[in-house]
Amino acid sequence: MDGALPFSGVGIYISGDSRACRNQPNLTPTWVKKQLANGWRLLPITLGPQANCLDRFPRYKDDKVIKKAAKNNYAKARKQARKEATKTVAAAKALGISPGSTLWYDLEGFDLTNTQCRQSAMWFLSAYSKRIKNLNYVSGVYSSAGSGIKMLDDARVNEPGKYVLPDRLWVARWDGIANLEAPGYLRADGWMPHSRVKQYKGGHNETWGGVTINIDSNFLSLGKGTVAAAEKARCKEKVAVSLPKYAKLTAAKKKVKAVKAAQCLLRKQKLYKGELTGTFDARTLAAANTFQSSNRLASKPVFNRKSWVSLLSQGKIKVVKRGSKGAPVRRLQRALTAATKQTVPVTGVFDAATEAAAKQWQRNIGVTASGVINTSMWQKLQAGKFK
């Protein structure tokens, strides 16, 4: 099913006495290692003590809520938080989640106008974040935009330096918009760039690969952002193969960049052995025809759009989707430029522009516009499909 999914990350509850599934026999170091190897980003979550004014907690008889203040003293809440953070780190280490990873605390929505409740929660999160950082992990907090997130952002702006704030925020704002914004609750400059997740849609069913699951939809930008390594030259002559458009090549094409790009790529396929002349001569045509025949394309005295889509997408098949990076993404971006006749920037990062072009191409050829380029999608590209 992974090849069909448009997702790259998944939240996993690893700790906290208030989590719904306390017993998770399948959550093991082996499982974590396998999912990381499969390319998933894991977001470890703790659901421990909750705000003491929230009527849904405690969930069980033996889980705790955040301690109330004693004469405006929040020492008990801070002590409780340090204990919870230590427990969270132990759980992370037991699962093989290494230091430097972000550990998320889930603080469910509460009454922000309740001063005692709000301040207890604020001091709890401050002490929790401090301990998490001291134990060499990154502190993250998930909460509703209108309660925990607004509380943290107000503290950042109105009381700078008073509290230890989390490194990253996960905002529950179910507005259906896949971005990082929560206007009115979280200011534009807070936890930016690359330190936010937004849960923009709550629990709902989706079907992928024939399996229906209930999910929350999230949009994220974390860490350093996705950056692709510099691309190595495709040919020793350092000819540009990333072009704004890929023109049909005929014998009339002489000394043009598109011909040089085709010659370079055909050389990579070990079909063309000549110099990169930029002229669509007999030798180049012979190589083009051999490529066309080997990929079940009609051999013609021209190199057309279908041939370009096929040639540009050639290479090792690897599932790519939003957040992917590297050589397969560059091949996809070039192939989509040829297939859709719109210039897709060749960045090596599967960004919004690439996803939009991928979905447009999928709609054009009559398949589900998931934005995911899995094995079957690569096969269609390499067959030159464009409508």
C-alpha positions, 0 to 999 in steps of 0.5 A: 500500500505504501506506493499509493499513499500520498503521505510521508509522515505518521504520528505514533504514541510512544508514551503517556498514561492518558493515551488511548492505546497503552498496550502496543505490542507491535510498537517495537524497535524492529518496527521503528527501524523498518518504517524509517528504512521505508522512508517514513518520518515518525513523529513520536507523541506523548499523551501524559497529564492534561489540563486540570480544567478539561473534563475528558481527563483523567481517562482512566482511574490511574492517569493524572492531570496537571497539578493545580497551583498552591498559592500561585506556586506551580512547583508541583506541576513543574516536578510532574512535567520533569518526571513525564519528560524523563519517562518520554525520553526513556520510551524513545530510547527503548524504541531506538529513536535517537537523540536530536529527534523531536518528541511531541507532547499532546496537550488537548484543548482546554478552557484558555480563560481559566487562569489557574488551569492555563498557568498550570499548563504553561508551567508544565510545558515549560518544565517539560520542554526544558527537561526534554532539551537537557536530555538532548532531544528536541521539544515539540508541543501539539495542541489546539490553535485556540488553547495551547498554541495561543497560550504558547505564542502569547507567552513568547510575545508578551512574556519573553524569557519567562518560560522555556518554550518548545522548539516546534509547534504542531497546530490543530486548526481544522480549517481544511487549508494545507498550509502552516497558518493559524491567523488569530492564534499563532503569529506569522513570525513564531516558530518559523521557518521549518518549525511548524506542523499544522493539522488542517483536517480532523479524523476522516476516512480515506481509501488508498491501495484498497485499504480504508483508514481513519486519519488526520491530515497534516501539513509540515515543515520541520528541521532544515527543510528538504534540500537536494544535493547538487546534481552531477553533470549528465555529460562531461560537456556539462550540457543543460538537460533541464530545459523550459520546454522540449521541442520536437526534433527533426533534421531541421534542428541544427545547433540547438540546446534540445538536440544536445540534451537529447544526445547527452541523454541518449549517450547515458543510455549507451545508444549515442557515441558521437559528439554533442553537436546540437544537430539532429543528424543521421547518427542522432536519429539512429540512436533515437530510433533505437531508443524508441524501439527498445521502449515500444515507441514508434520509430520515426524520423522525429523525436516527439513529445512522447519520446521526450517523456520516455527518455527524460524519465528513464532510470531506477524506479523509486516512489516519490511524493511531496517531500521527496528529493534527489535524482528521481525527482529531477527526472520526474520534473523534466518528464513532467515539463515535457508531458504537461507543456508547463515548465516545472522547476528542476530543483530535485525537491518534490515541492508544491509545484511538482505535486501540482504538475504531477496531479495535472499529468495524472488527470490528463492520462485518466488516473487518480490524481494522488500526486504520488509517482509510484511504480505504475506511474513511472511505467506510464512515464517511461512509456511516454504517456502524456494524455 
